[in-house]
Amino acid sequence: MRDFPPEIRAYTDRGADAPDTRSPRAFLWWMVRQNGVLFWVGLLVALIWMVPQTVGPWMVGRAIDTGIVTGDSSATTRWLVALAVVTVFGAASGIAFHTVIVREWLIALYGTTKLVTRKALQLGHVLTRRTPTGEVLSVSGSDGDQFGALMEITTRAISQLAAYLVVAAIVLSTSVRMGVLVLVSAPLLVLLGTPLLRPMQRWQGVERSRNSELTSMATDIVGGLRILRGIGGEETFGGNYAGQSQRVRQSGVAAGRWLAAVESVGVLLSGGFVVALMWLGTREVAQGRLTVGQLVSFLGYGLFLIQPMRTFVEFAQKWTRSVVSARKAIAVFSQRAPWVHPDEPATLDTGAEIVDSESGVTIRPGSLTMVVSAVPDDSAALADRLGRYLPSEEGALVSDEIPEDMKGRAARRERSARAQAREEQARRDEERARQPWGVTVGGVDLSRVPLDDVRRHILVSDTAPQVFAGTLRAAVDPLGRLTREQAERALHTAAADDVFDALPGGWQGELEERGRGLSGGQRQRLVLMRALAADPEVLVLVEPTSAVDAHTEARIAARLGEHRAGRTTVVMTASPLLLHHADEIILLEDGVATARGRHADLLTDSAAYRSVVVRGDADATIDLTTDPSTDPTALPNLSEESR
C-alpha cells in the first residue's frame, strides 16, 4: 500500500476527489475519508493497544487474590508471567500504533499542502486576486498541521472510548456503585468543559486570523526589502510587523487562558474521580463486598481512566482548532476557477494576425512589435488581454478575518457576508471569462480556445516574475527540454553572462529563494532568459529591461529581434534603445492605438510619441543618424520610467 507521499488528484483532470467544502465539519470528515484504509488500520491497532491496558489491572487483582492472599507462589508466578507477556504485547502494539498514527498525521499535513498547490495551479493568477497570501500560506502550513493532529487524536479518542466502556462494564459487573461512578465521570467532564470551548474557539480563531495577517506582512516585507531600504522604510514596516506580532501574542495568551481553564477542569475532575473511587472502594472492602485484589484492580482502572478523560479534553481542544482551520481552508478550496472549456474548441493559429478589439491594436505575425504608452497600466492591461488573464482591477481580496468585537450571531452574519462577497466575486470572474474575450488570433476569439492551449502558445512575462530556488539550469529550463546550445543562446540574447559567472558551478550553480544574491537587473535578465528559452509562438514581454543599465539594454535590444526571428514578439516598453529595433511600434493613448510605424518615423511625426519616449519638450530635435544600440549615449534624455 503506497500512501505516502499522498496522491492528490483533486483539481486535476485525473480525478474529482475534491474536498467537501459545504461546512467545516463536512471538510474534516472528508479529511478522515482521505486516509482511507489507513484510518481503519490505525483504529484497529489503537484498539489492540488498549487491550493490555484494559486487562492489566484485572490481572494484577487476580494475582493478589489467587496468589498473594492465599500464599500460592505458583499461581502468583503464572500471573506475573502472563502480565509480562501482556506488557511486551502492549509495547509492540504501542510501537505499531505510533507508526501508523504518525503516518496518518503526515498524510493529512502534506496532503493539505498538495491540495493548496493543486488549487493554486488550478486558479493561477485568480487566487491572489481573491485571497490574501498569508491565508494561503497558513492553510498550507499551520492548518495542515492541525488537520494532522486531528487525525491522531480522533483515532486515539475512539480507541480510548472503547476501552473506557469496557472498563466501565468490568467494574459495573463487580460493583454497581463503582461502575456507576465510572460511567458518570466522563459525561460530567464533558458537561462542565463544554461552556469553556466556545470562547476558546473564538480566541483561537482570532489568533489564526492575526497570524495569517502577520504572514502576509512578512511576505510583503521580504519581497520588498530592497525597495524599503531604498526609501528608508525598514523601521516603519518593522514597527508595523512588531505591532502585529504583539497582537498575535495577545490573542495567543487569551486563547491559552481558556485552554488552561479547560485542562484545569479535566485535571480537577480526573483527580476527584480517583479520590472518589478510592473512598468508595475502601468502604466496599470494609463491608466485604470487594476483595483486596478487586480494590487494587479498581484503583488501577481509576488511574488508567484518567488517560481517556484527558484524551477527551484534548480531542475537544483540537476539534475546536481544526474547525477554525477548516473554515479558513474552505475559503480557499471552495473558490471556483472562472474558466470553462469551450463547447466547440477552436485551434489557435499562432501564425495569424492578432487583433485586440478594445485598444484597436493589430499585431502582424512573425514581427517584433513594441507598444508604447504614457500610462504603463494601459500597456500592462493589453498584455493581460493577449495572455487571457483577468484584469487585476476587477479583483478585491476578501479575508475571512472577523473583527474581534463580533460574537455569536453578528460574527456568523459577518462570516456569511464575506462568503457571499467571495461568491459574488467568483460570479463576476466567471461572467467575464465566459464572454467573448475580445482578442482574436486569425479571427478566432481566445475564449473559444482551451485555456491550456492559450498558455502553451502565448507566454506573458510581466513586471513581477517569480524566481525560484534551485539550479540555474532548472530556473531557465524547468522541464529539461533544451540542449546546452539552446540554453546558451538564450543566455547570450538576454546578456546574462554575468548571472552565469556569478554562480559557482555555472548551470548547476544554486539560486537562492526569490533570486536573493542577484541584483534587480540580473533577476530581470534571468527571467528574460527563461522566457526566451521557452520559445513560445507568441511572446509578450512587459518592460523586460527596466532594471538594467543602458549598455546592457542596448545589447539585448540588438539581439532580441534575431533571436525571435519568424516568431511573434510583443514588447511593452518606452525605451528608445529597444524601440529602435522594432519592426513596428504602436502608440497607445488612453488605452487606444492612435499611431503606428517605425521608431524614427514616429519621432518625427508624432508629438505624443516624443513626449512619452523623450524627456522634456515634445518638439526637441532628435539625432536620428546614430544607432543607439552601438552608442547608448546618443539619446541622453531618456525618460526615467524607461530606466
Order of alpha helices (4+ residues) and beta strands (2+ residues): alpha-alpha-alpha-alpha-alpha-alpha-alpha-alpha-alpha-alpha-beta-beta-beta-alpha-alpha-beta-beta-alpha-beta-beta-alpha-alpha-alpha-beta-alpha-beta-alpha-beta-alpha-beta-beta-alpha-alpha
